[in-house]
Amino acid sequence: MAALARLIRLAIERNDGWLPFDRFMAMALYAPGLGYYANAGRKFGAWPGSGSDFITAPELSPLFGAMLARQVRQALEASGTDEVWEFGAGSGALAAQLLDELGDTLRRYVIVDVSGTLQARQRERLEAHRRRVEWLDSLPRSLSGVVVGNEVLDAMPVQLLQRAGENWLERGVACEGERFIFADRPTALEPPKAALAMPDGSTIEIHAQAEAFIATLAERVEVGAAFFVDYGFPAHEYYHPQRSGGTVMCHRAHLADPDPLTDVGAKDITAHVDFTGVALAGQEAGFDVVGYTSQARFLLNCGILDRLEGADVRVTSTAQMLLAEHEMGELFKVLGFAKGWDFAPVGFAAGDRRHTL
């Protein structure tokens, strides 16, 4: 990853020796041909021996896509639309599951992904559905249909703030020889209100890009719904004093580490999602927030137990990982939006937690 490191060092040098963390994270993940999501390395897979770095729910079990398809089908039928838009489609596993489950209900499946490398892998995986699938690398001016995004918000660059007494500093990246180091500078950025109780020395994230993405999406959707699945918390849990180190984390070979400044480009960099901020951004831009719950409750509402009747041990054990509190069931949440019509989504029929946002 020497070429990527040189590129980032040059950007730091040209920016007076300091780069805001969100710009550093954007280059580390998305620099063309070099960033983690833009290079040829394998990202998604079940086991470290495969050369992968982490597993997502669609790779873990096809039941994830099958249950999401029940929610998507309801939204398509109720809104009178026939298109699905997926943002950040990864390996293409979720797209394949949705296309298989939805069948003729779906006229068009559009994938928006900034990674040309991942687009190529998605095309190979979705060859059987090539007549209905299209790829874009940017958000269209308008769209109608159902939007889905699985683990896409956590990969959007975040700004970092560091509390210093009564003040807040912006944390960025500088160089010390060949090494990248954190460096703090005065800033006009304001922390969220929920973060004002954080103790001195705390590091927090601001999700300006994720919130801007949701707001732009809300403005451009004419009629439809959107469902985002990711790990995170509502603001009052996210900015809890005990979470004083923030949530930035890296993933490589199915191991996690908290240092985004080493092995840049060779590992994923993520941050948990502030679902309150995302929900408010969508609502203020024209979306109705129609549901928020845990992944486990969402899958149960969509009928996963029906699909597990008579299933073998392998199927039930992977489904348990989707549902268990100590696995994906509680940490991962589902946030639902709608626009242009009234909607009572099946995935939030019980256990809706909108009151916690």
N, C-alpha and C positions, 0 to 999 in steps of 0.2 A: 504493500500500500504506500510505497515511497512517493509515487507520483501524486497521490491525493494529499499526502502530508505537505509536499512542496507547494501544491496549489493553495492549500489553506494558509501556510506560512506567508505566501505572497499576498494573499488577501489581508492578513493581519498587518503586514508591513505597509500596505497601501492605505490601511485604515488607522494610521497613527499608532500602530503597535497593539491594537486591541480590537477584538471582534465580538459583538454581542453573541450570547450563547445560541440564540435562535438561528443566526446566520451560520455559525459553526456547525450546528446540528443539521441544517439544511444541506450544507456542502458534504458533511460526513455521510449523509444518507442518500443524497440525490444528485451529486455532481455527475454530469454525463459521463458514462463509461467507467467511472471510478468509485462513486459513492456506493454504500452498502446495497441499496436497492437497484442500483444501475449497473453493478458489475456482474460477472458471470458466476459468482459463488452460489451454491445451493442454500436456500433459506429454510424451506418448509419440509418437515418430515417427522416420522414418529420416533426415531431413535438416533442417538449420536453417531452410531456406526454407519448411518446412511450419508454422513457428511452434512447433515442439516443442523440448524441452530435452534429451532424451536418448533412446536407443533401448535396449530390452531384447531378450533373445534371441527371444521369441515374435514380436516385430515384425520382427526381422531375417530369420528363416526359419521357415516352418511345420514344418521338420524337427525343430526343437527340441521342439515339442509332440508330434509324432508319435513321437519316441523316448521321451519321458517317458511317453507313453501305453502303450508296451510294458511299461515298469516298473509302471505303475499297474495295467494289466490283470493282470499276474502276481500282484500283491499282492491285488487284488480276488478273483481266483479261489482263491488259496491261503488267504485268510482267510474265504472264504464271505460276503463283504459285497458290497454293490452301490451304495455311495454314495461320492462324492468331495466333499471339503471344501477349497475354495481360500481362503486368507487373502491379502488385499490383491491383488485381481484386476486392478488397473490398468485397461488399456484393454479388457480382456475377450478379448484375442487368445489367451492360453493356454487359457482356458475353451473358446473356440470350437474350437481345435485338438483338445483332449482329447475334447470332446463328439463331434466328427466322427469321430475315430479309434476311440473306444470303442463307439459305436453302442448296440446293445441290451444290451451288457454292463452298462451304467450305468442304474440306475433313477432316481437323484436326484443333482443337482449343486447344492451349496450354496456360495454365495459369502458370506464374512464380510468386510465392508469398512466402515470408519467414515466414508468420504467419500460423502455423498449425491450430490455432483456426479459422481463416478466411477461410482456405482451407476447413475445415469441413463444414462450412456454405455454401460455394460455391458449394460443392458437393451435398448438400441437395437441393439447389435451382436449380441446373442444372441437376437433375436426368433424366429429359426427354431427355437430349442430351448426356447421359453418354458415348455412343459409340464413339463420336467424340471428347470428352474433355479429356485432360491429365493435370496432375499437376507436376510441378517441383519446387524445392526450390532454384535453382541457375541458372545462365545464362549458356546456352549450348555452346559448343565449336564452333558451326557453326549453321546457320539457314537460311532459305529462306522463304519469305512470307511477310505478312504485320504485323507490330508491332503497337500496340496501348497502350497508357498509359494515363489514366484520373486521375488527381490529384495524381500522383506518385512522380514527381520530388520535389514537395513542402515538402514531408515527408522525404526527404533524409537529414541526419545530415549536419549542416553547421558549419564552423568555424566563430568565432567572432573576429573582430579587433576593438580596441578603439584608437581614435586619441588623442595623448597627445603632444600638440605643434607640433613640426616638426617630431615627432616619432610616431610609431604605436606600440601598445601593444596587445598581444593576451589575449582575455577575456576567463577565465575559471571559474570553480566552486570549491569552498572550503567549509569547514564546520565551523560553529560557534555554538558550542554545538550540538544540534540536527538539527539545521537549515542549509540549503544550502545558500551560499552567492556567489556573483560574486567577482572574484579576477583577477587582470591583471598582466601579466608577460611580460618581453621583448621577442621579437620574431624575427625570420628571415623571417617570412611570408611577402609577398609584397601585398599591396592593388592593385586592378585593376586600370588602368590608369584613368578610369572615376571617381574614388573615390578620386583623389588627391585634388580636390577642396572642399572636405567636411570640415566643420569648426571644430575647436578644440572641443574635447569632443564627437564627433560623434561616433556612433557604426555602423559598417557595417558587412555584411555577406560575406563570401567567400564560393562558392558552389563547392568545390573540388570534393566531392563524386558524385554529380549529373553530373558534367562534365566528371569525370572518367567513370561513367556508360555509358554515351552517346558515349564516345570514344571507349570503349570496345565493345559496341553494333555495332558501325560502322565497327569495325575490323572484327566482327564475322558474320555479315549479308553478305551473298554471293550475292543474288539477292532479291530485295524487296523494301519496303517503310516503313516509320515509322511516326506516328502521335501522338503528345503529346499535351494534353489539360491541362492547368493549369493557375493559377493566377500569374501575374508578369508583368515585364516591360523590354524594352530594356535598356542597360546599362546607357545611358545618362539620362533616367528617373529614373532608379533604384537608382543610386548614385547621386540624386539631393540634394543640400545642405539643402533643407527644409525637407528631409527625414533623419534627423540626428540621429534619434533613432533606425534606422534599421527597419526590417519588421517581426521579430520573434513574433509570436502570438500563443495563446493557445485557444482551443475550448472545451467547456463542456456544455451540456444541452442547446445547441443552443445559448450560450453566449460566447463572446470573452473576453480574458484578456491577458495582456502583460507579465505575470510573469510565466516563465517556471520552476521556482525553488520551487513552492508550489504544493501540491497535485500531486506529481510526480507519473505517471503511471495511474492516474485517468482522464487525459485529453490529448488531442492531442497537439502536438507542431509542428508548421509549420514555413516556411519562404517563402516569395514570390520568384519567379524564376527570375534569371537574364538570359533572353532569348538570349542576345548577347553572353554571355559566353557559354551557352549550344550550340548555333548554331555554334560558332567557334570551340568548342571541337569536334562536329560531323564532320564538314567540314575538319578539319585538320587530322582526322582519316579515311577519305575516303567517307563520306556521301556527297551528293549534297543537299544543302538546297533548297527545291522546293517551299516553301511557309511559310508565317508568317502573321497572321491576327487575328482580334478579333473573339471571339466565335460567336458573332451575325452575322458578315459577312460570316463566314464559314458556318453556318447553313442556311443562306439565299442563298448562292451559291449552297448548296446541295439540295435546293428545299423545305424548310420547309413551305413556304407559300402555296404551292400546297397541302400539307397535312392538312392545316388548313381550307381549303375551306369547309364550311358546318359543321365545328366542333362545339361542344357545348361549353358553357362558361367555364367549368372546364378545358377542353383541351386547349382552347385559353389562359386562364389566366396563366396556368403553362408554356405554351410556351412563353408568354410574359416575364416571369422571366428569361428564357434562353436568351432572346434577348435584354431586356431593358438595357440601359447604367448604370442605377443606381442599377441594379441587377447583373446578371452574364455576360451580353452581352459584356461589354467593359473591365472589369477587367480581365476576362479570355481570354487567347489567345490560338491559335492553331499553332504549329510549325511542318512543314512537311519536311521529309528527303526522299531521294531515293538513291539507289545504283545499278549499273550494267545495267542501261537502262535510256532512255530519258522519261520524264514524265511531263505532264502538268495537275496537279490535279484540279478537278472540284471545290474543296473547296476553292481554292485561285484564281478563275477565275476573280473576281473583288475585289478590296480593298486589294491587296497583299501589305504588309508593309515591305518586306525584306530590303528595302532601309533605314529603321530606325534602323536596328540591328547594 
